[in-house]
């Protein structure tokens, strides 16, 4: 289904950094010579059409004061994945929680990303999650370095260079 020029402009506006302010959509809309209401109507329309499934923030944890993070791989009974995932995702230290298919040599099917101020704090959070969720089989994998954290660019804004 073809996109209108206005839909392309809105997609272009939301694929970059969103202003950290009280009315970020109003700021984005003003940059497109639109009202905030029109901007949100277009954005909701894209969602209703299934062209935008979700809209989320990327945490740049180092800039937020977190100096340690760990991916925790959990082995969860399939019948409990939704329940356990909801419990795990409720922790303020958890930025991601998702299910993946296990492999023969890697039986883990639920993953969380934990951010903290130290490795010990990451381990403590994993222990608390384990106890509350009733999941005792898990592996904590600490990040060594970040290799990539960029968003997809579907449409560039007029006058902007792609990748800038």
C-alpha positions as CSV (number, residue, x, y, z in Angstrom):
1,X,0.0,0.0,0.0
2,X,1.5,3.3,-1.0
3,X,2.3,5.9,1.6
4,X,1.3,9.6,1.3
5,X,3.9,12.3,1.5
6,X,2.5,13.2,4.9
7,X,2.9,9.6,6.2
8,X,6.5,9.6,4.9
9,X,7.2,12.8,6.7
10,X,5.8,11.5,10.0
11,X,7.8,8.3,9.7
12,X,10.9,10.3,9.0
13,X,10.2,12.5,12.0
14,X,9.9,9.6,14.5
15,X,12.8,7.5,13.3
16,X,15.3,9.7,14.9
17,X,15.7,11.1,18.4
18,X,12.4,12.2,20.0
19,X,12.7,15.5,21.9
20,X,12.8,15.0,25.7
21,X,10.2,17.5,26.7
22,X,6.6,17.8,27.9
23,X,5.0,17.7,24.4
24,X,7.4,15.9,22.0
25,X,4.8,15.2,19.4
26,X,4.0,18.9,19.2
27,X,7.6,19.7,18.6
28,X,7.9,17.1,15.9
29,X,4.6,18.3,14.3
30,X,5.8,21.9,14.3
31,X,8.9,20.8,12.4
32,X,6.6,19.5,9.7
33,X,4.3,22.5,9.7
34,X,1.5,20.3,11.1
35,X,-0.6,20.5,14.2
36,X,0.1,18.0,17.0
37,X,-3.4,16.6,16.5
38,X,-2.8,16.0,12.8
39,X,0.6,14.5,13.5
40,X,-1.0,12.1,16.0
41,X,-3.8,11.3,13.6
42,X,-1.3,10.3,10.9
43,X,0.8,8.3,13.5
44,X,-2.3,6.4,14.8
45,X,-3.4,5.8,11.2
46,X,0.0,4.2,10.4
47,X,-0.5,2.0,13.5
48,X,-4.1,1.0,12.6
49,X,-2.9,0.0,9.1
50,X,-0.3,-2.2,10.7
51,X,2.6,-0.2,9.2
52,X,3.9,0.7,12.7
53,X,3.6,-2.1,15.2
54,X,5.3,-0.5,18.1
55,X,7.1,2.6,19.1
56,X,9.8,2.5,21.7
57,X,12.8,4.2,23.2
58,X,16.4,3.1,23.1
59,X,18.1,3.4,26.4
60,X,21.7,4.6,26.1
61,X,22.5,3.1,29.5
62,X,26.0,4.4,29.8
63,X,24.7,8.0,29.5
64,X,22.0,7.2,32.1
65,X,24.5,6.3,34.8
66,X,24.4,2.5,34.4
67,X,27.8,1.1,34.2
68,X,27.0,-2.6,34.0
69,X,24.5,-4.6,32.0
70,X,23.8,-8.3,31.5
71,X,21.7,-10.4,29.2
72,X,20.1,-13.1,31.2
73,X,19.0,-16.3,29.4
74,X,16.3,-18.1,31.3
75,X,15.0,-21.7,30.8
76,X,11.2,-21.3,31.3
77,X,8.4,-23.9,30.9
78,X,6.6,-22.9,27.7
79,X,3.2,-22.9,29.5
80,X,4.6,-20.2,31.9
81,X,6.4,-18.0,29.4
82,X,3.7,-15.2,29.4
83,X,3.3,-15.2,33.1
84,X,7.1,-15.3,33.9
85,X,7.8,-12.7,31.1
86,X,5.3,-10.3,32.6
87,X,6.9,-10.7,36.1
88,X,10.4,-10.2,34.7
89,X,9.4,-7.2,32.5
90,X,8.0,-5.5,35.6
91,X,11.4,-4.9,37.1
92,X,12.7,-1.4,36.7
93,X,16.2,-2.7,36.0
94,X,14.9,-4.7,33.0
95,X,14.8,-2.9,29.6
96,X,14.0,-5.8,27.4
97,X,12.2,-9.1,27.9
98,X,11.6,-11.5,25.0
99,X,11.1,-15.1,24.0
100,X,13.3,-17.0,21.5
101,X,13.2,-20.6,20.4
102,X,15.6,-22.8,22.3
103,X,18.3,-24.8,20.5
104,X,19.5,-28.3,21.3
105,X,22.8,-27.0,22.9
106,X,21.2,-23.9,24.3
107,X,17.9,-24.6,26.1
108,X,17.0,-21.0,27.1
109,X,13.8,-19.5,25.7
110,X,13.3,-16.2,27.6
111,X,15.8,-13.3,27.7
112,X,16.0,-10.2,29.8
113,X,18.4,-7.2,29.6
114,X,19.3,-6.0,33.1
115,X,21.0,-2.6,33.7
116,X,22.6,-1.6,36.9
117,X,25.4,0.3,38.5
118,X,27.7,-2.7,39.0
119,X,28.1,-6.4,38.1
120,X,27.0,-7.4,41.6
121,X,23.8,-5.4,41.3
122,X,23.1,-7.2,38.0
123,X,23.6,-10.5,39.7
124,X,21.4,-9.5,42.6
125,X,18.6,-8.4,40.3
126,X,18.8,-11.8,38.4
127,X,18.7,-13.6,41.7
128,X,15.6,-11.6,42.9
129,X,13.9,-12.2,39.5
130,X,14.7,-15.9,39.7
131,X,13.2,-16.2,43.2
132,X,10.0,-14.2,42.4
133,X,9.4,-15.9,39.0
134,X,10.3,-19.4,40.3
135,X,12.9,-20.0,37.5
136,X,16.1,-21.5,38.7
137,X,17.9,-22.3,35.5
138,X,19.5,-19.3,33.9
139,X,22.8,-17.8,32.6
140,X,24.0,-14.3,33.1
141,X,26.0,-12.9,30.2
142,X,27.7,-9.6,30.8
143,X,28.3,-7.2,28.0
144,X,31.9,-6.5,27.1
145,X,31.3,-3.7,24.7
146,X,28.6,-2.2,22.6
147,X,29.0,-2.7,18.9
148,X,25.9,-1.1,17.4
149,X,22.9,0.9,18.5
150,X,21.2,2.6,15.6
151,X,17.7,2.7,14.3
152,X,16.5,1.9,10.8
153,X,16.1,4.9,8.5
154,X,13.2,4.5,6.1
155,X,12.8,8.0,4.8
156,X,15.2,10.9,5.2
157,X,14.0,14.4,6.0
158,X,14.4,16.9,3.3
159,X,17.8,18.6,3.6
160,X,19.1,15.9,5.9
161,X,21.8,13.4,4.9
162,X,21.1,9.8,5.6
163,X,23.3,8.4,8.4
164,X,24.0,11.9,9.8
